[in-house]
């Protein structure tokens, strides 16, 4: 592969390291007010299990949804920046005042699209939500452009485009580039659906982010439904998840390359010339990645355990306890305590026991990087369709056996719970949360795929798990995908607390500004 793409990555890192801070007047807000707003944001985010790198974009979307249409674009742009600085998603005294005008122009640009969405009837709510995804993603890119990450993703895309062999007929040849582009952004930048919508939309309309004229805005607004359909068809392509898994297995090598370029931006060619030094630096970078991963896992698991414990306690007090007194006529609190404590402990045990085969994986990463940077011959990757291991009558038999496994597993659990005097409601809650906890616990454990480049083998415990608990996990996946996605606690924060709280913060900030003005007059 031509090394010009690698050189483009190095040049981007060099420019960012040499960039000077913005000049001119900066937005300055009260640190006291910011501390209160940041504390609120921390409490609120503890109730929403999401990736940390998505929290700022989520906050932008939440603010826009709450404030959209209230005031002028300039006022909304100023308030948006103020709220983000209060919550410490943006640095105080680090954002130029001129950013308010830039943000206002972006907000105004979307007005024809929202007006078009209002006329769509049944599809109105879905389209407005889709537009808020686009707008919040564009604003985050505008405020904090991920230049290095984008450059790394571009290098990864070009490298994999050269090395990837398509054996899956389920992906049309004209969709190859788009599907690879989406898979790379999912794996390298960990983009969620909202970000992917914006990136794909700007591929269709690259002039949109360059101050589009009235004709472009009218064109996009007039074809909004068709654009949405085309974007969603690519994002939810049947082969998208399998391709993402293939690329995700390679992602750690590109991330380590990004770490090395960042660390040795101006001596990277010298690093490549010394293979022993190159290997040593890879080992150091891998170890740092492993340590950050373990820290992130612990933080995520502890936050999820705390949220689950809080949720289970509230449900026990408002549903299970009254049911025990009024319907079951029992004073046995053992099932109640078990339902509160067991599932958070199980989630903690599943999440905190994640391990990475560090030494073996580092060797694989080193070999992959030698191929990527051109020290060795490039290794081809093959994307092939999923092989169905059974069809016809054997498939039917396997499906029946799988159903029997589920019935047996649930029956055994119910029998054990009844021995400990669980009533019907307690059993239902236990099974419901057991399925969700095992599903989300395994998703947490599965996040190690971000670092491990090879398939780990099976053992007796994994076989037993597949036999008896996999059906329960599949139930948790089914519930998580189909249950109403309403978090009553987040609803309380977002619609009951946030608006008056932010209004109070704004009033206090105005009072402090008034006092500063009076002090300067003296």
Protein Blocks (a to p, Z undefined) as FASTA:
>chain_A
ZZklmmmmmmmmmmmmmpccdedjdddddfklmmmmmmmmmmmmmmpccdfklmmmmmmm
mmmmmmgokacfklmmmmmmmmmmmnopacehiacfklmmmmmmmmmmmmmmmmmmmmno
mmmmmmmmmmmmmmmmmmmmmmmccfklmmmmmmmmmmmmmmpccfbfkbcfklmmmmmm
mmmmmmmnopafklmmmmmmmmmmmmlmnopafklmmmmmmmmmmmmmmmmmmmmgfklm
mmmmmmmmmmmmmmmmmmmmmmmmmlmmmmmmmmklmmmmmmmmmmmmmmmmmmmmmmmm
mmmmmmmmmmmmmmmmmmmmmmmmmmnopabfklmmmmmmmmmmmmmmmmmmcccdfklm
mmmmmmmmmmmnopaccddddddddddfbghjllmmmmmmmmmmmmmmmmmmmmmmmmno
pafklmmmmmmmmmmmmmmmmmmmmmmmmmmcbdcdddfklmmmmmmmmmmmmmmmmmmm
mgccddfklmmmmmmmmmmmmmmmmmmmmmmmmmmmmmmmZZ
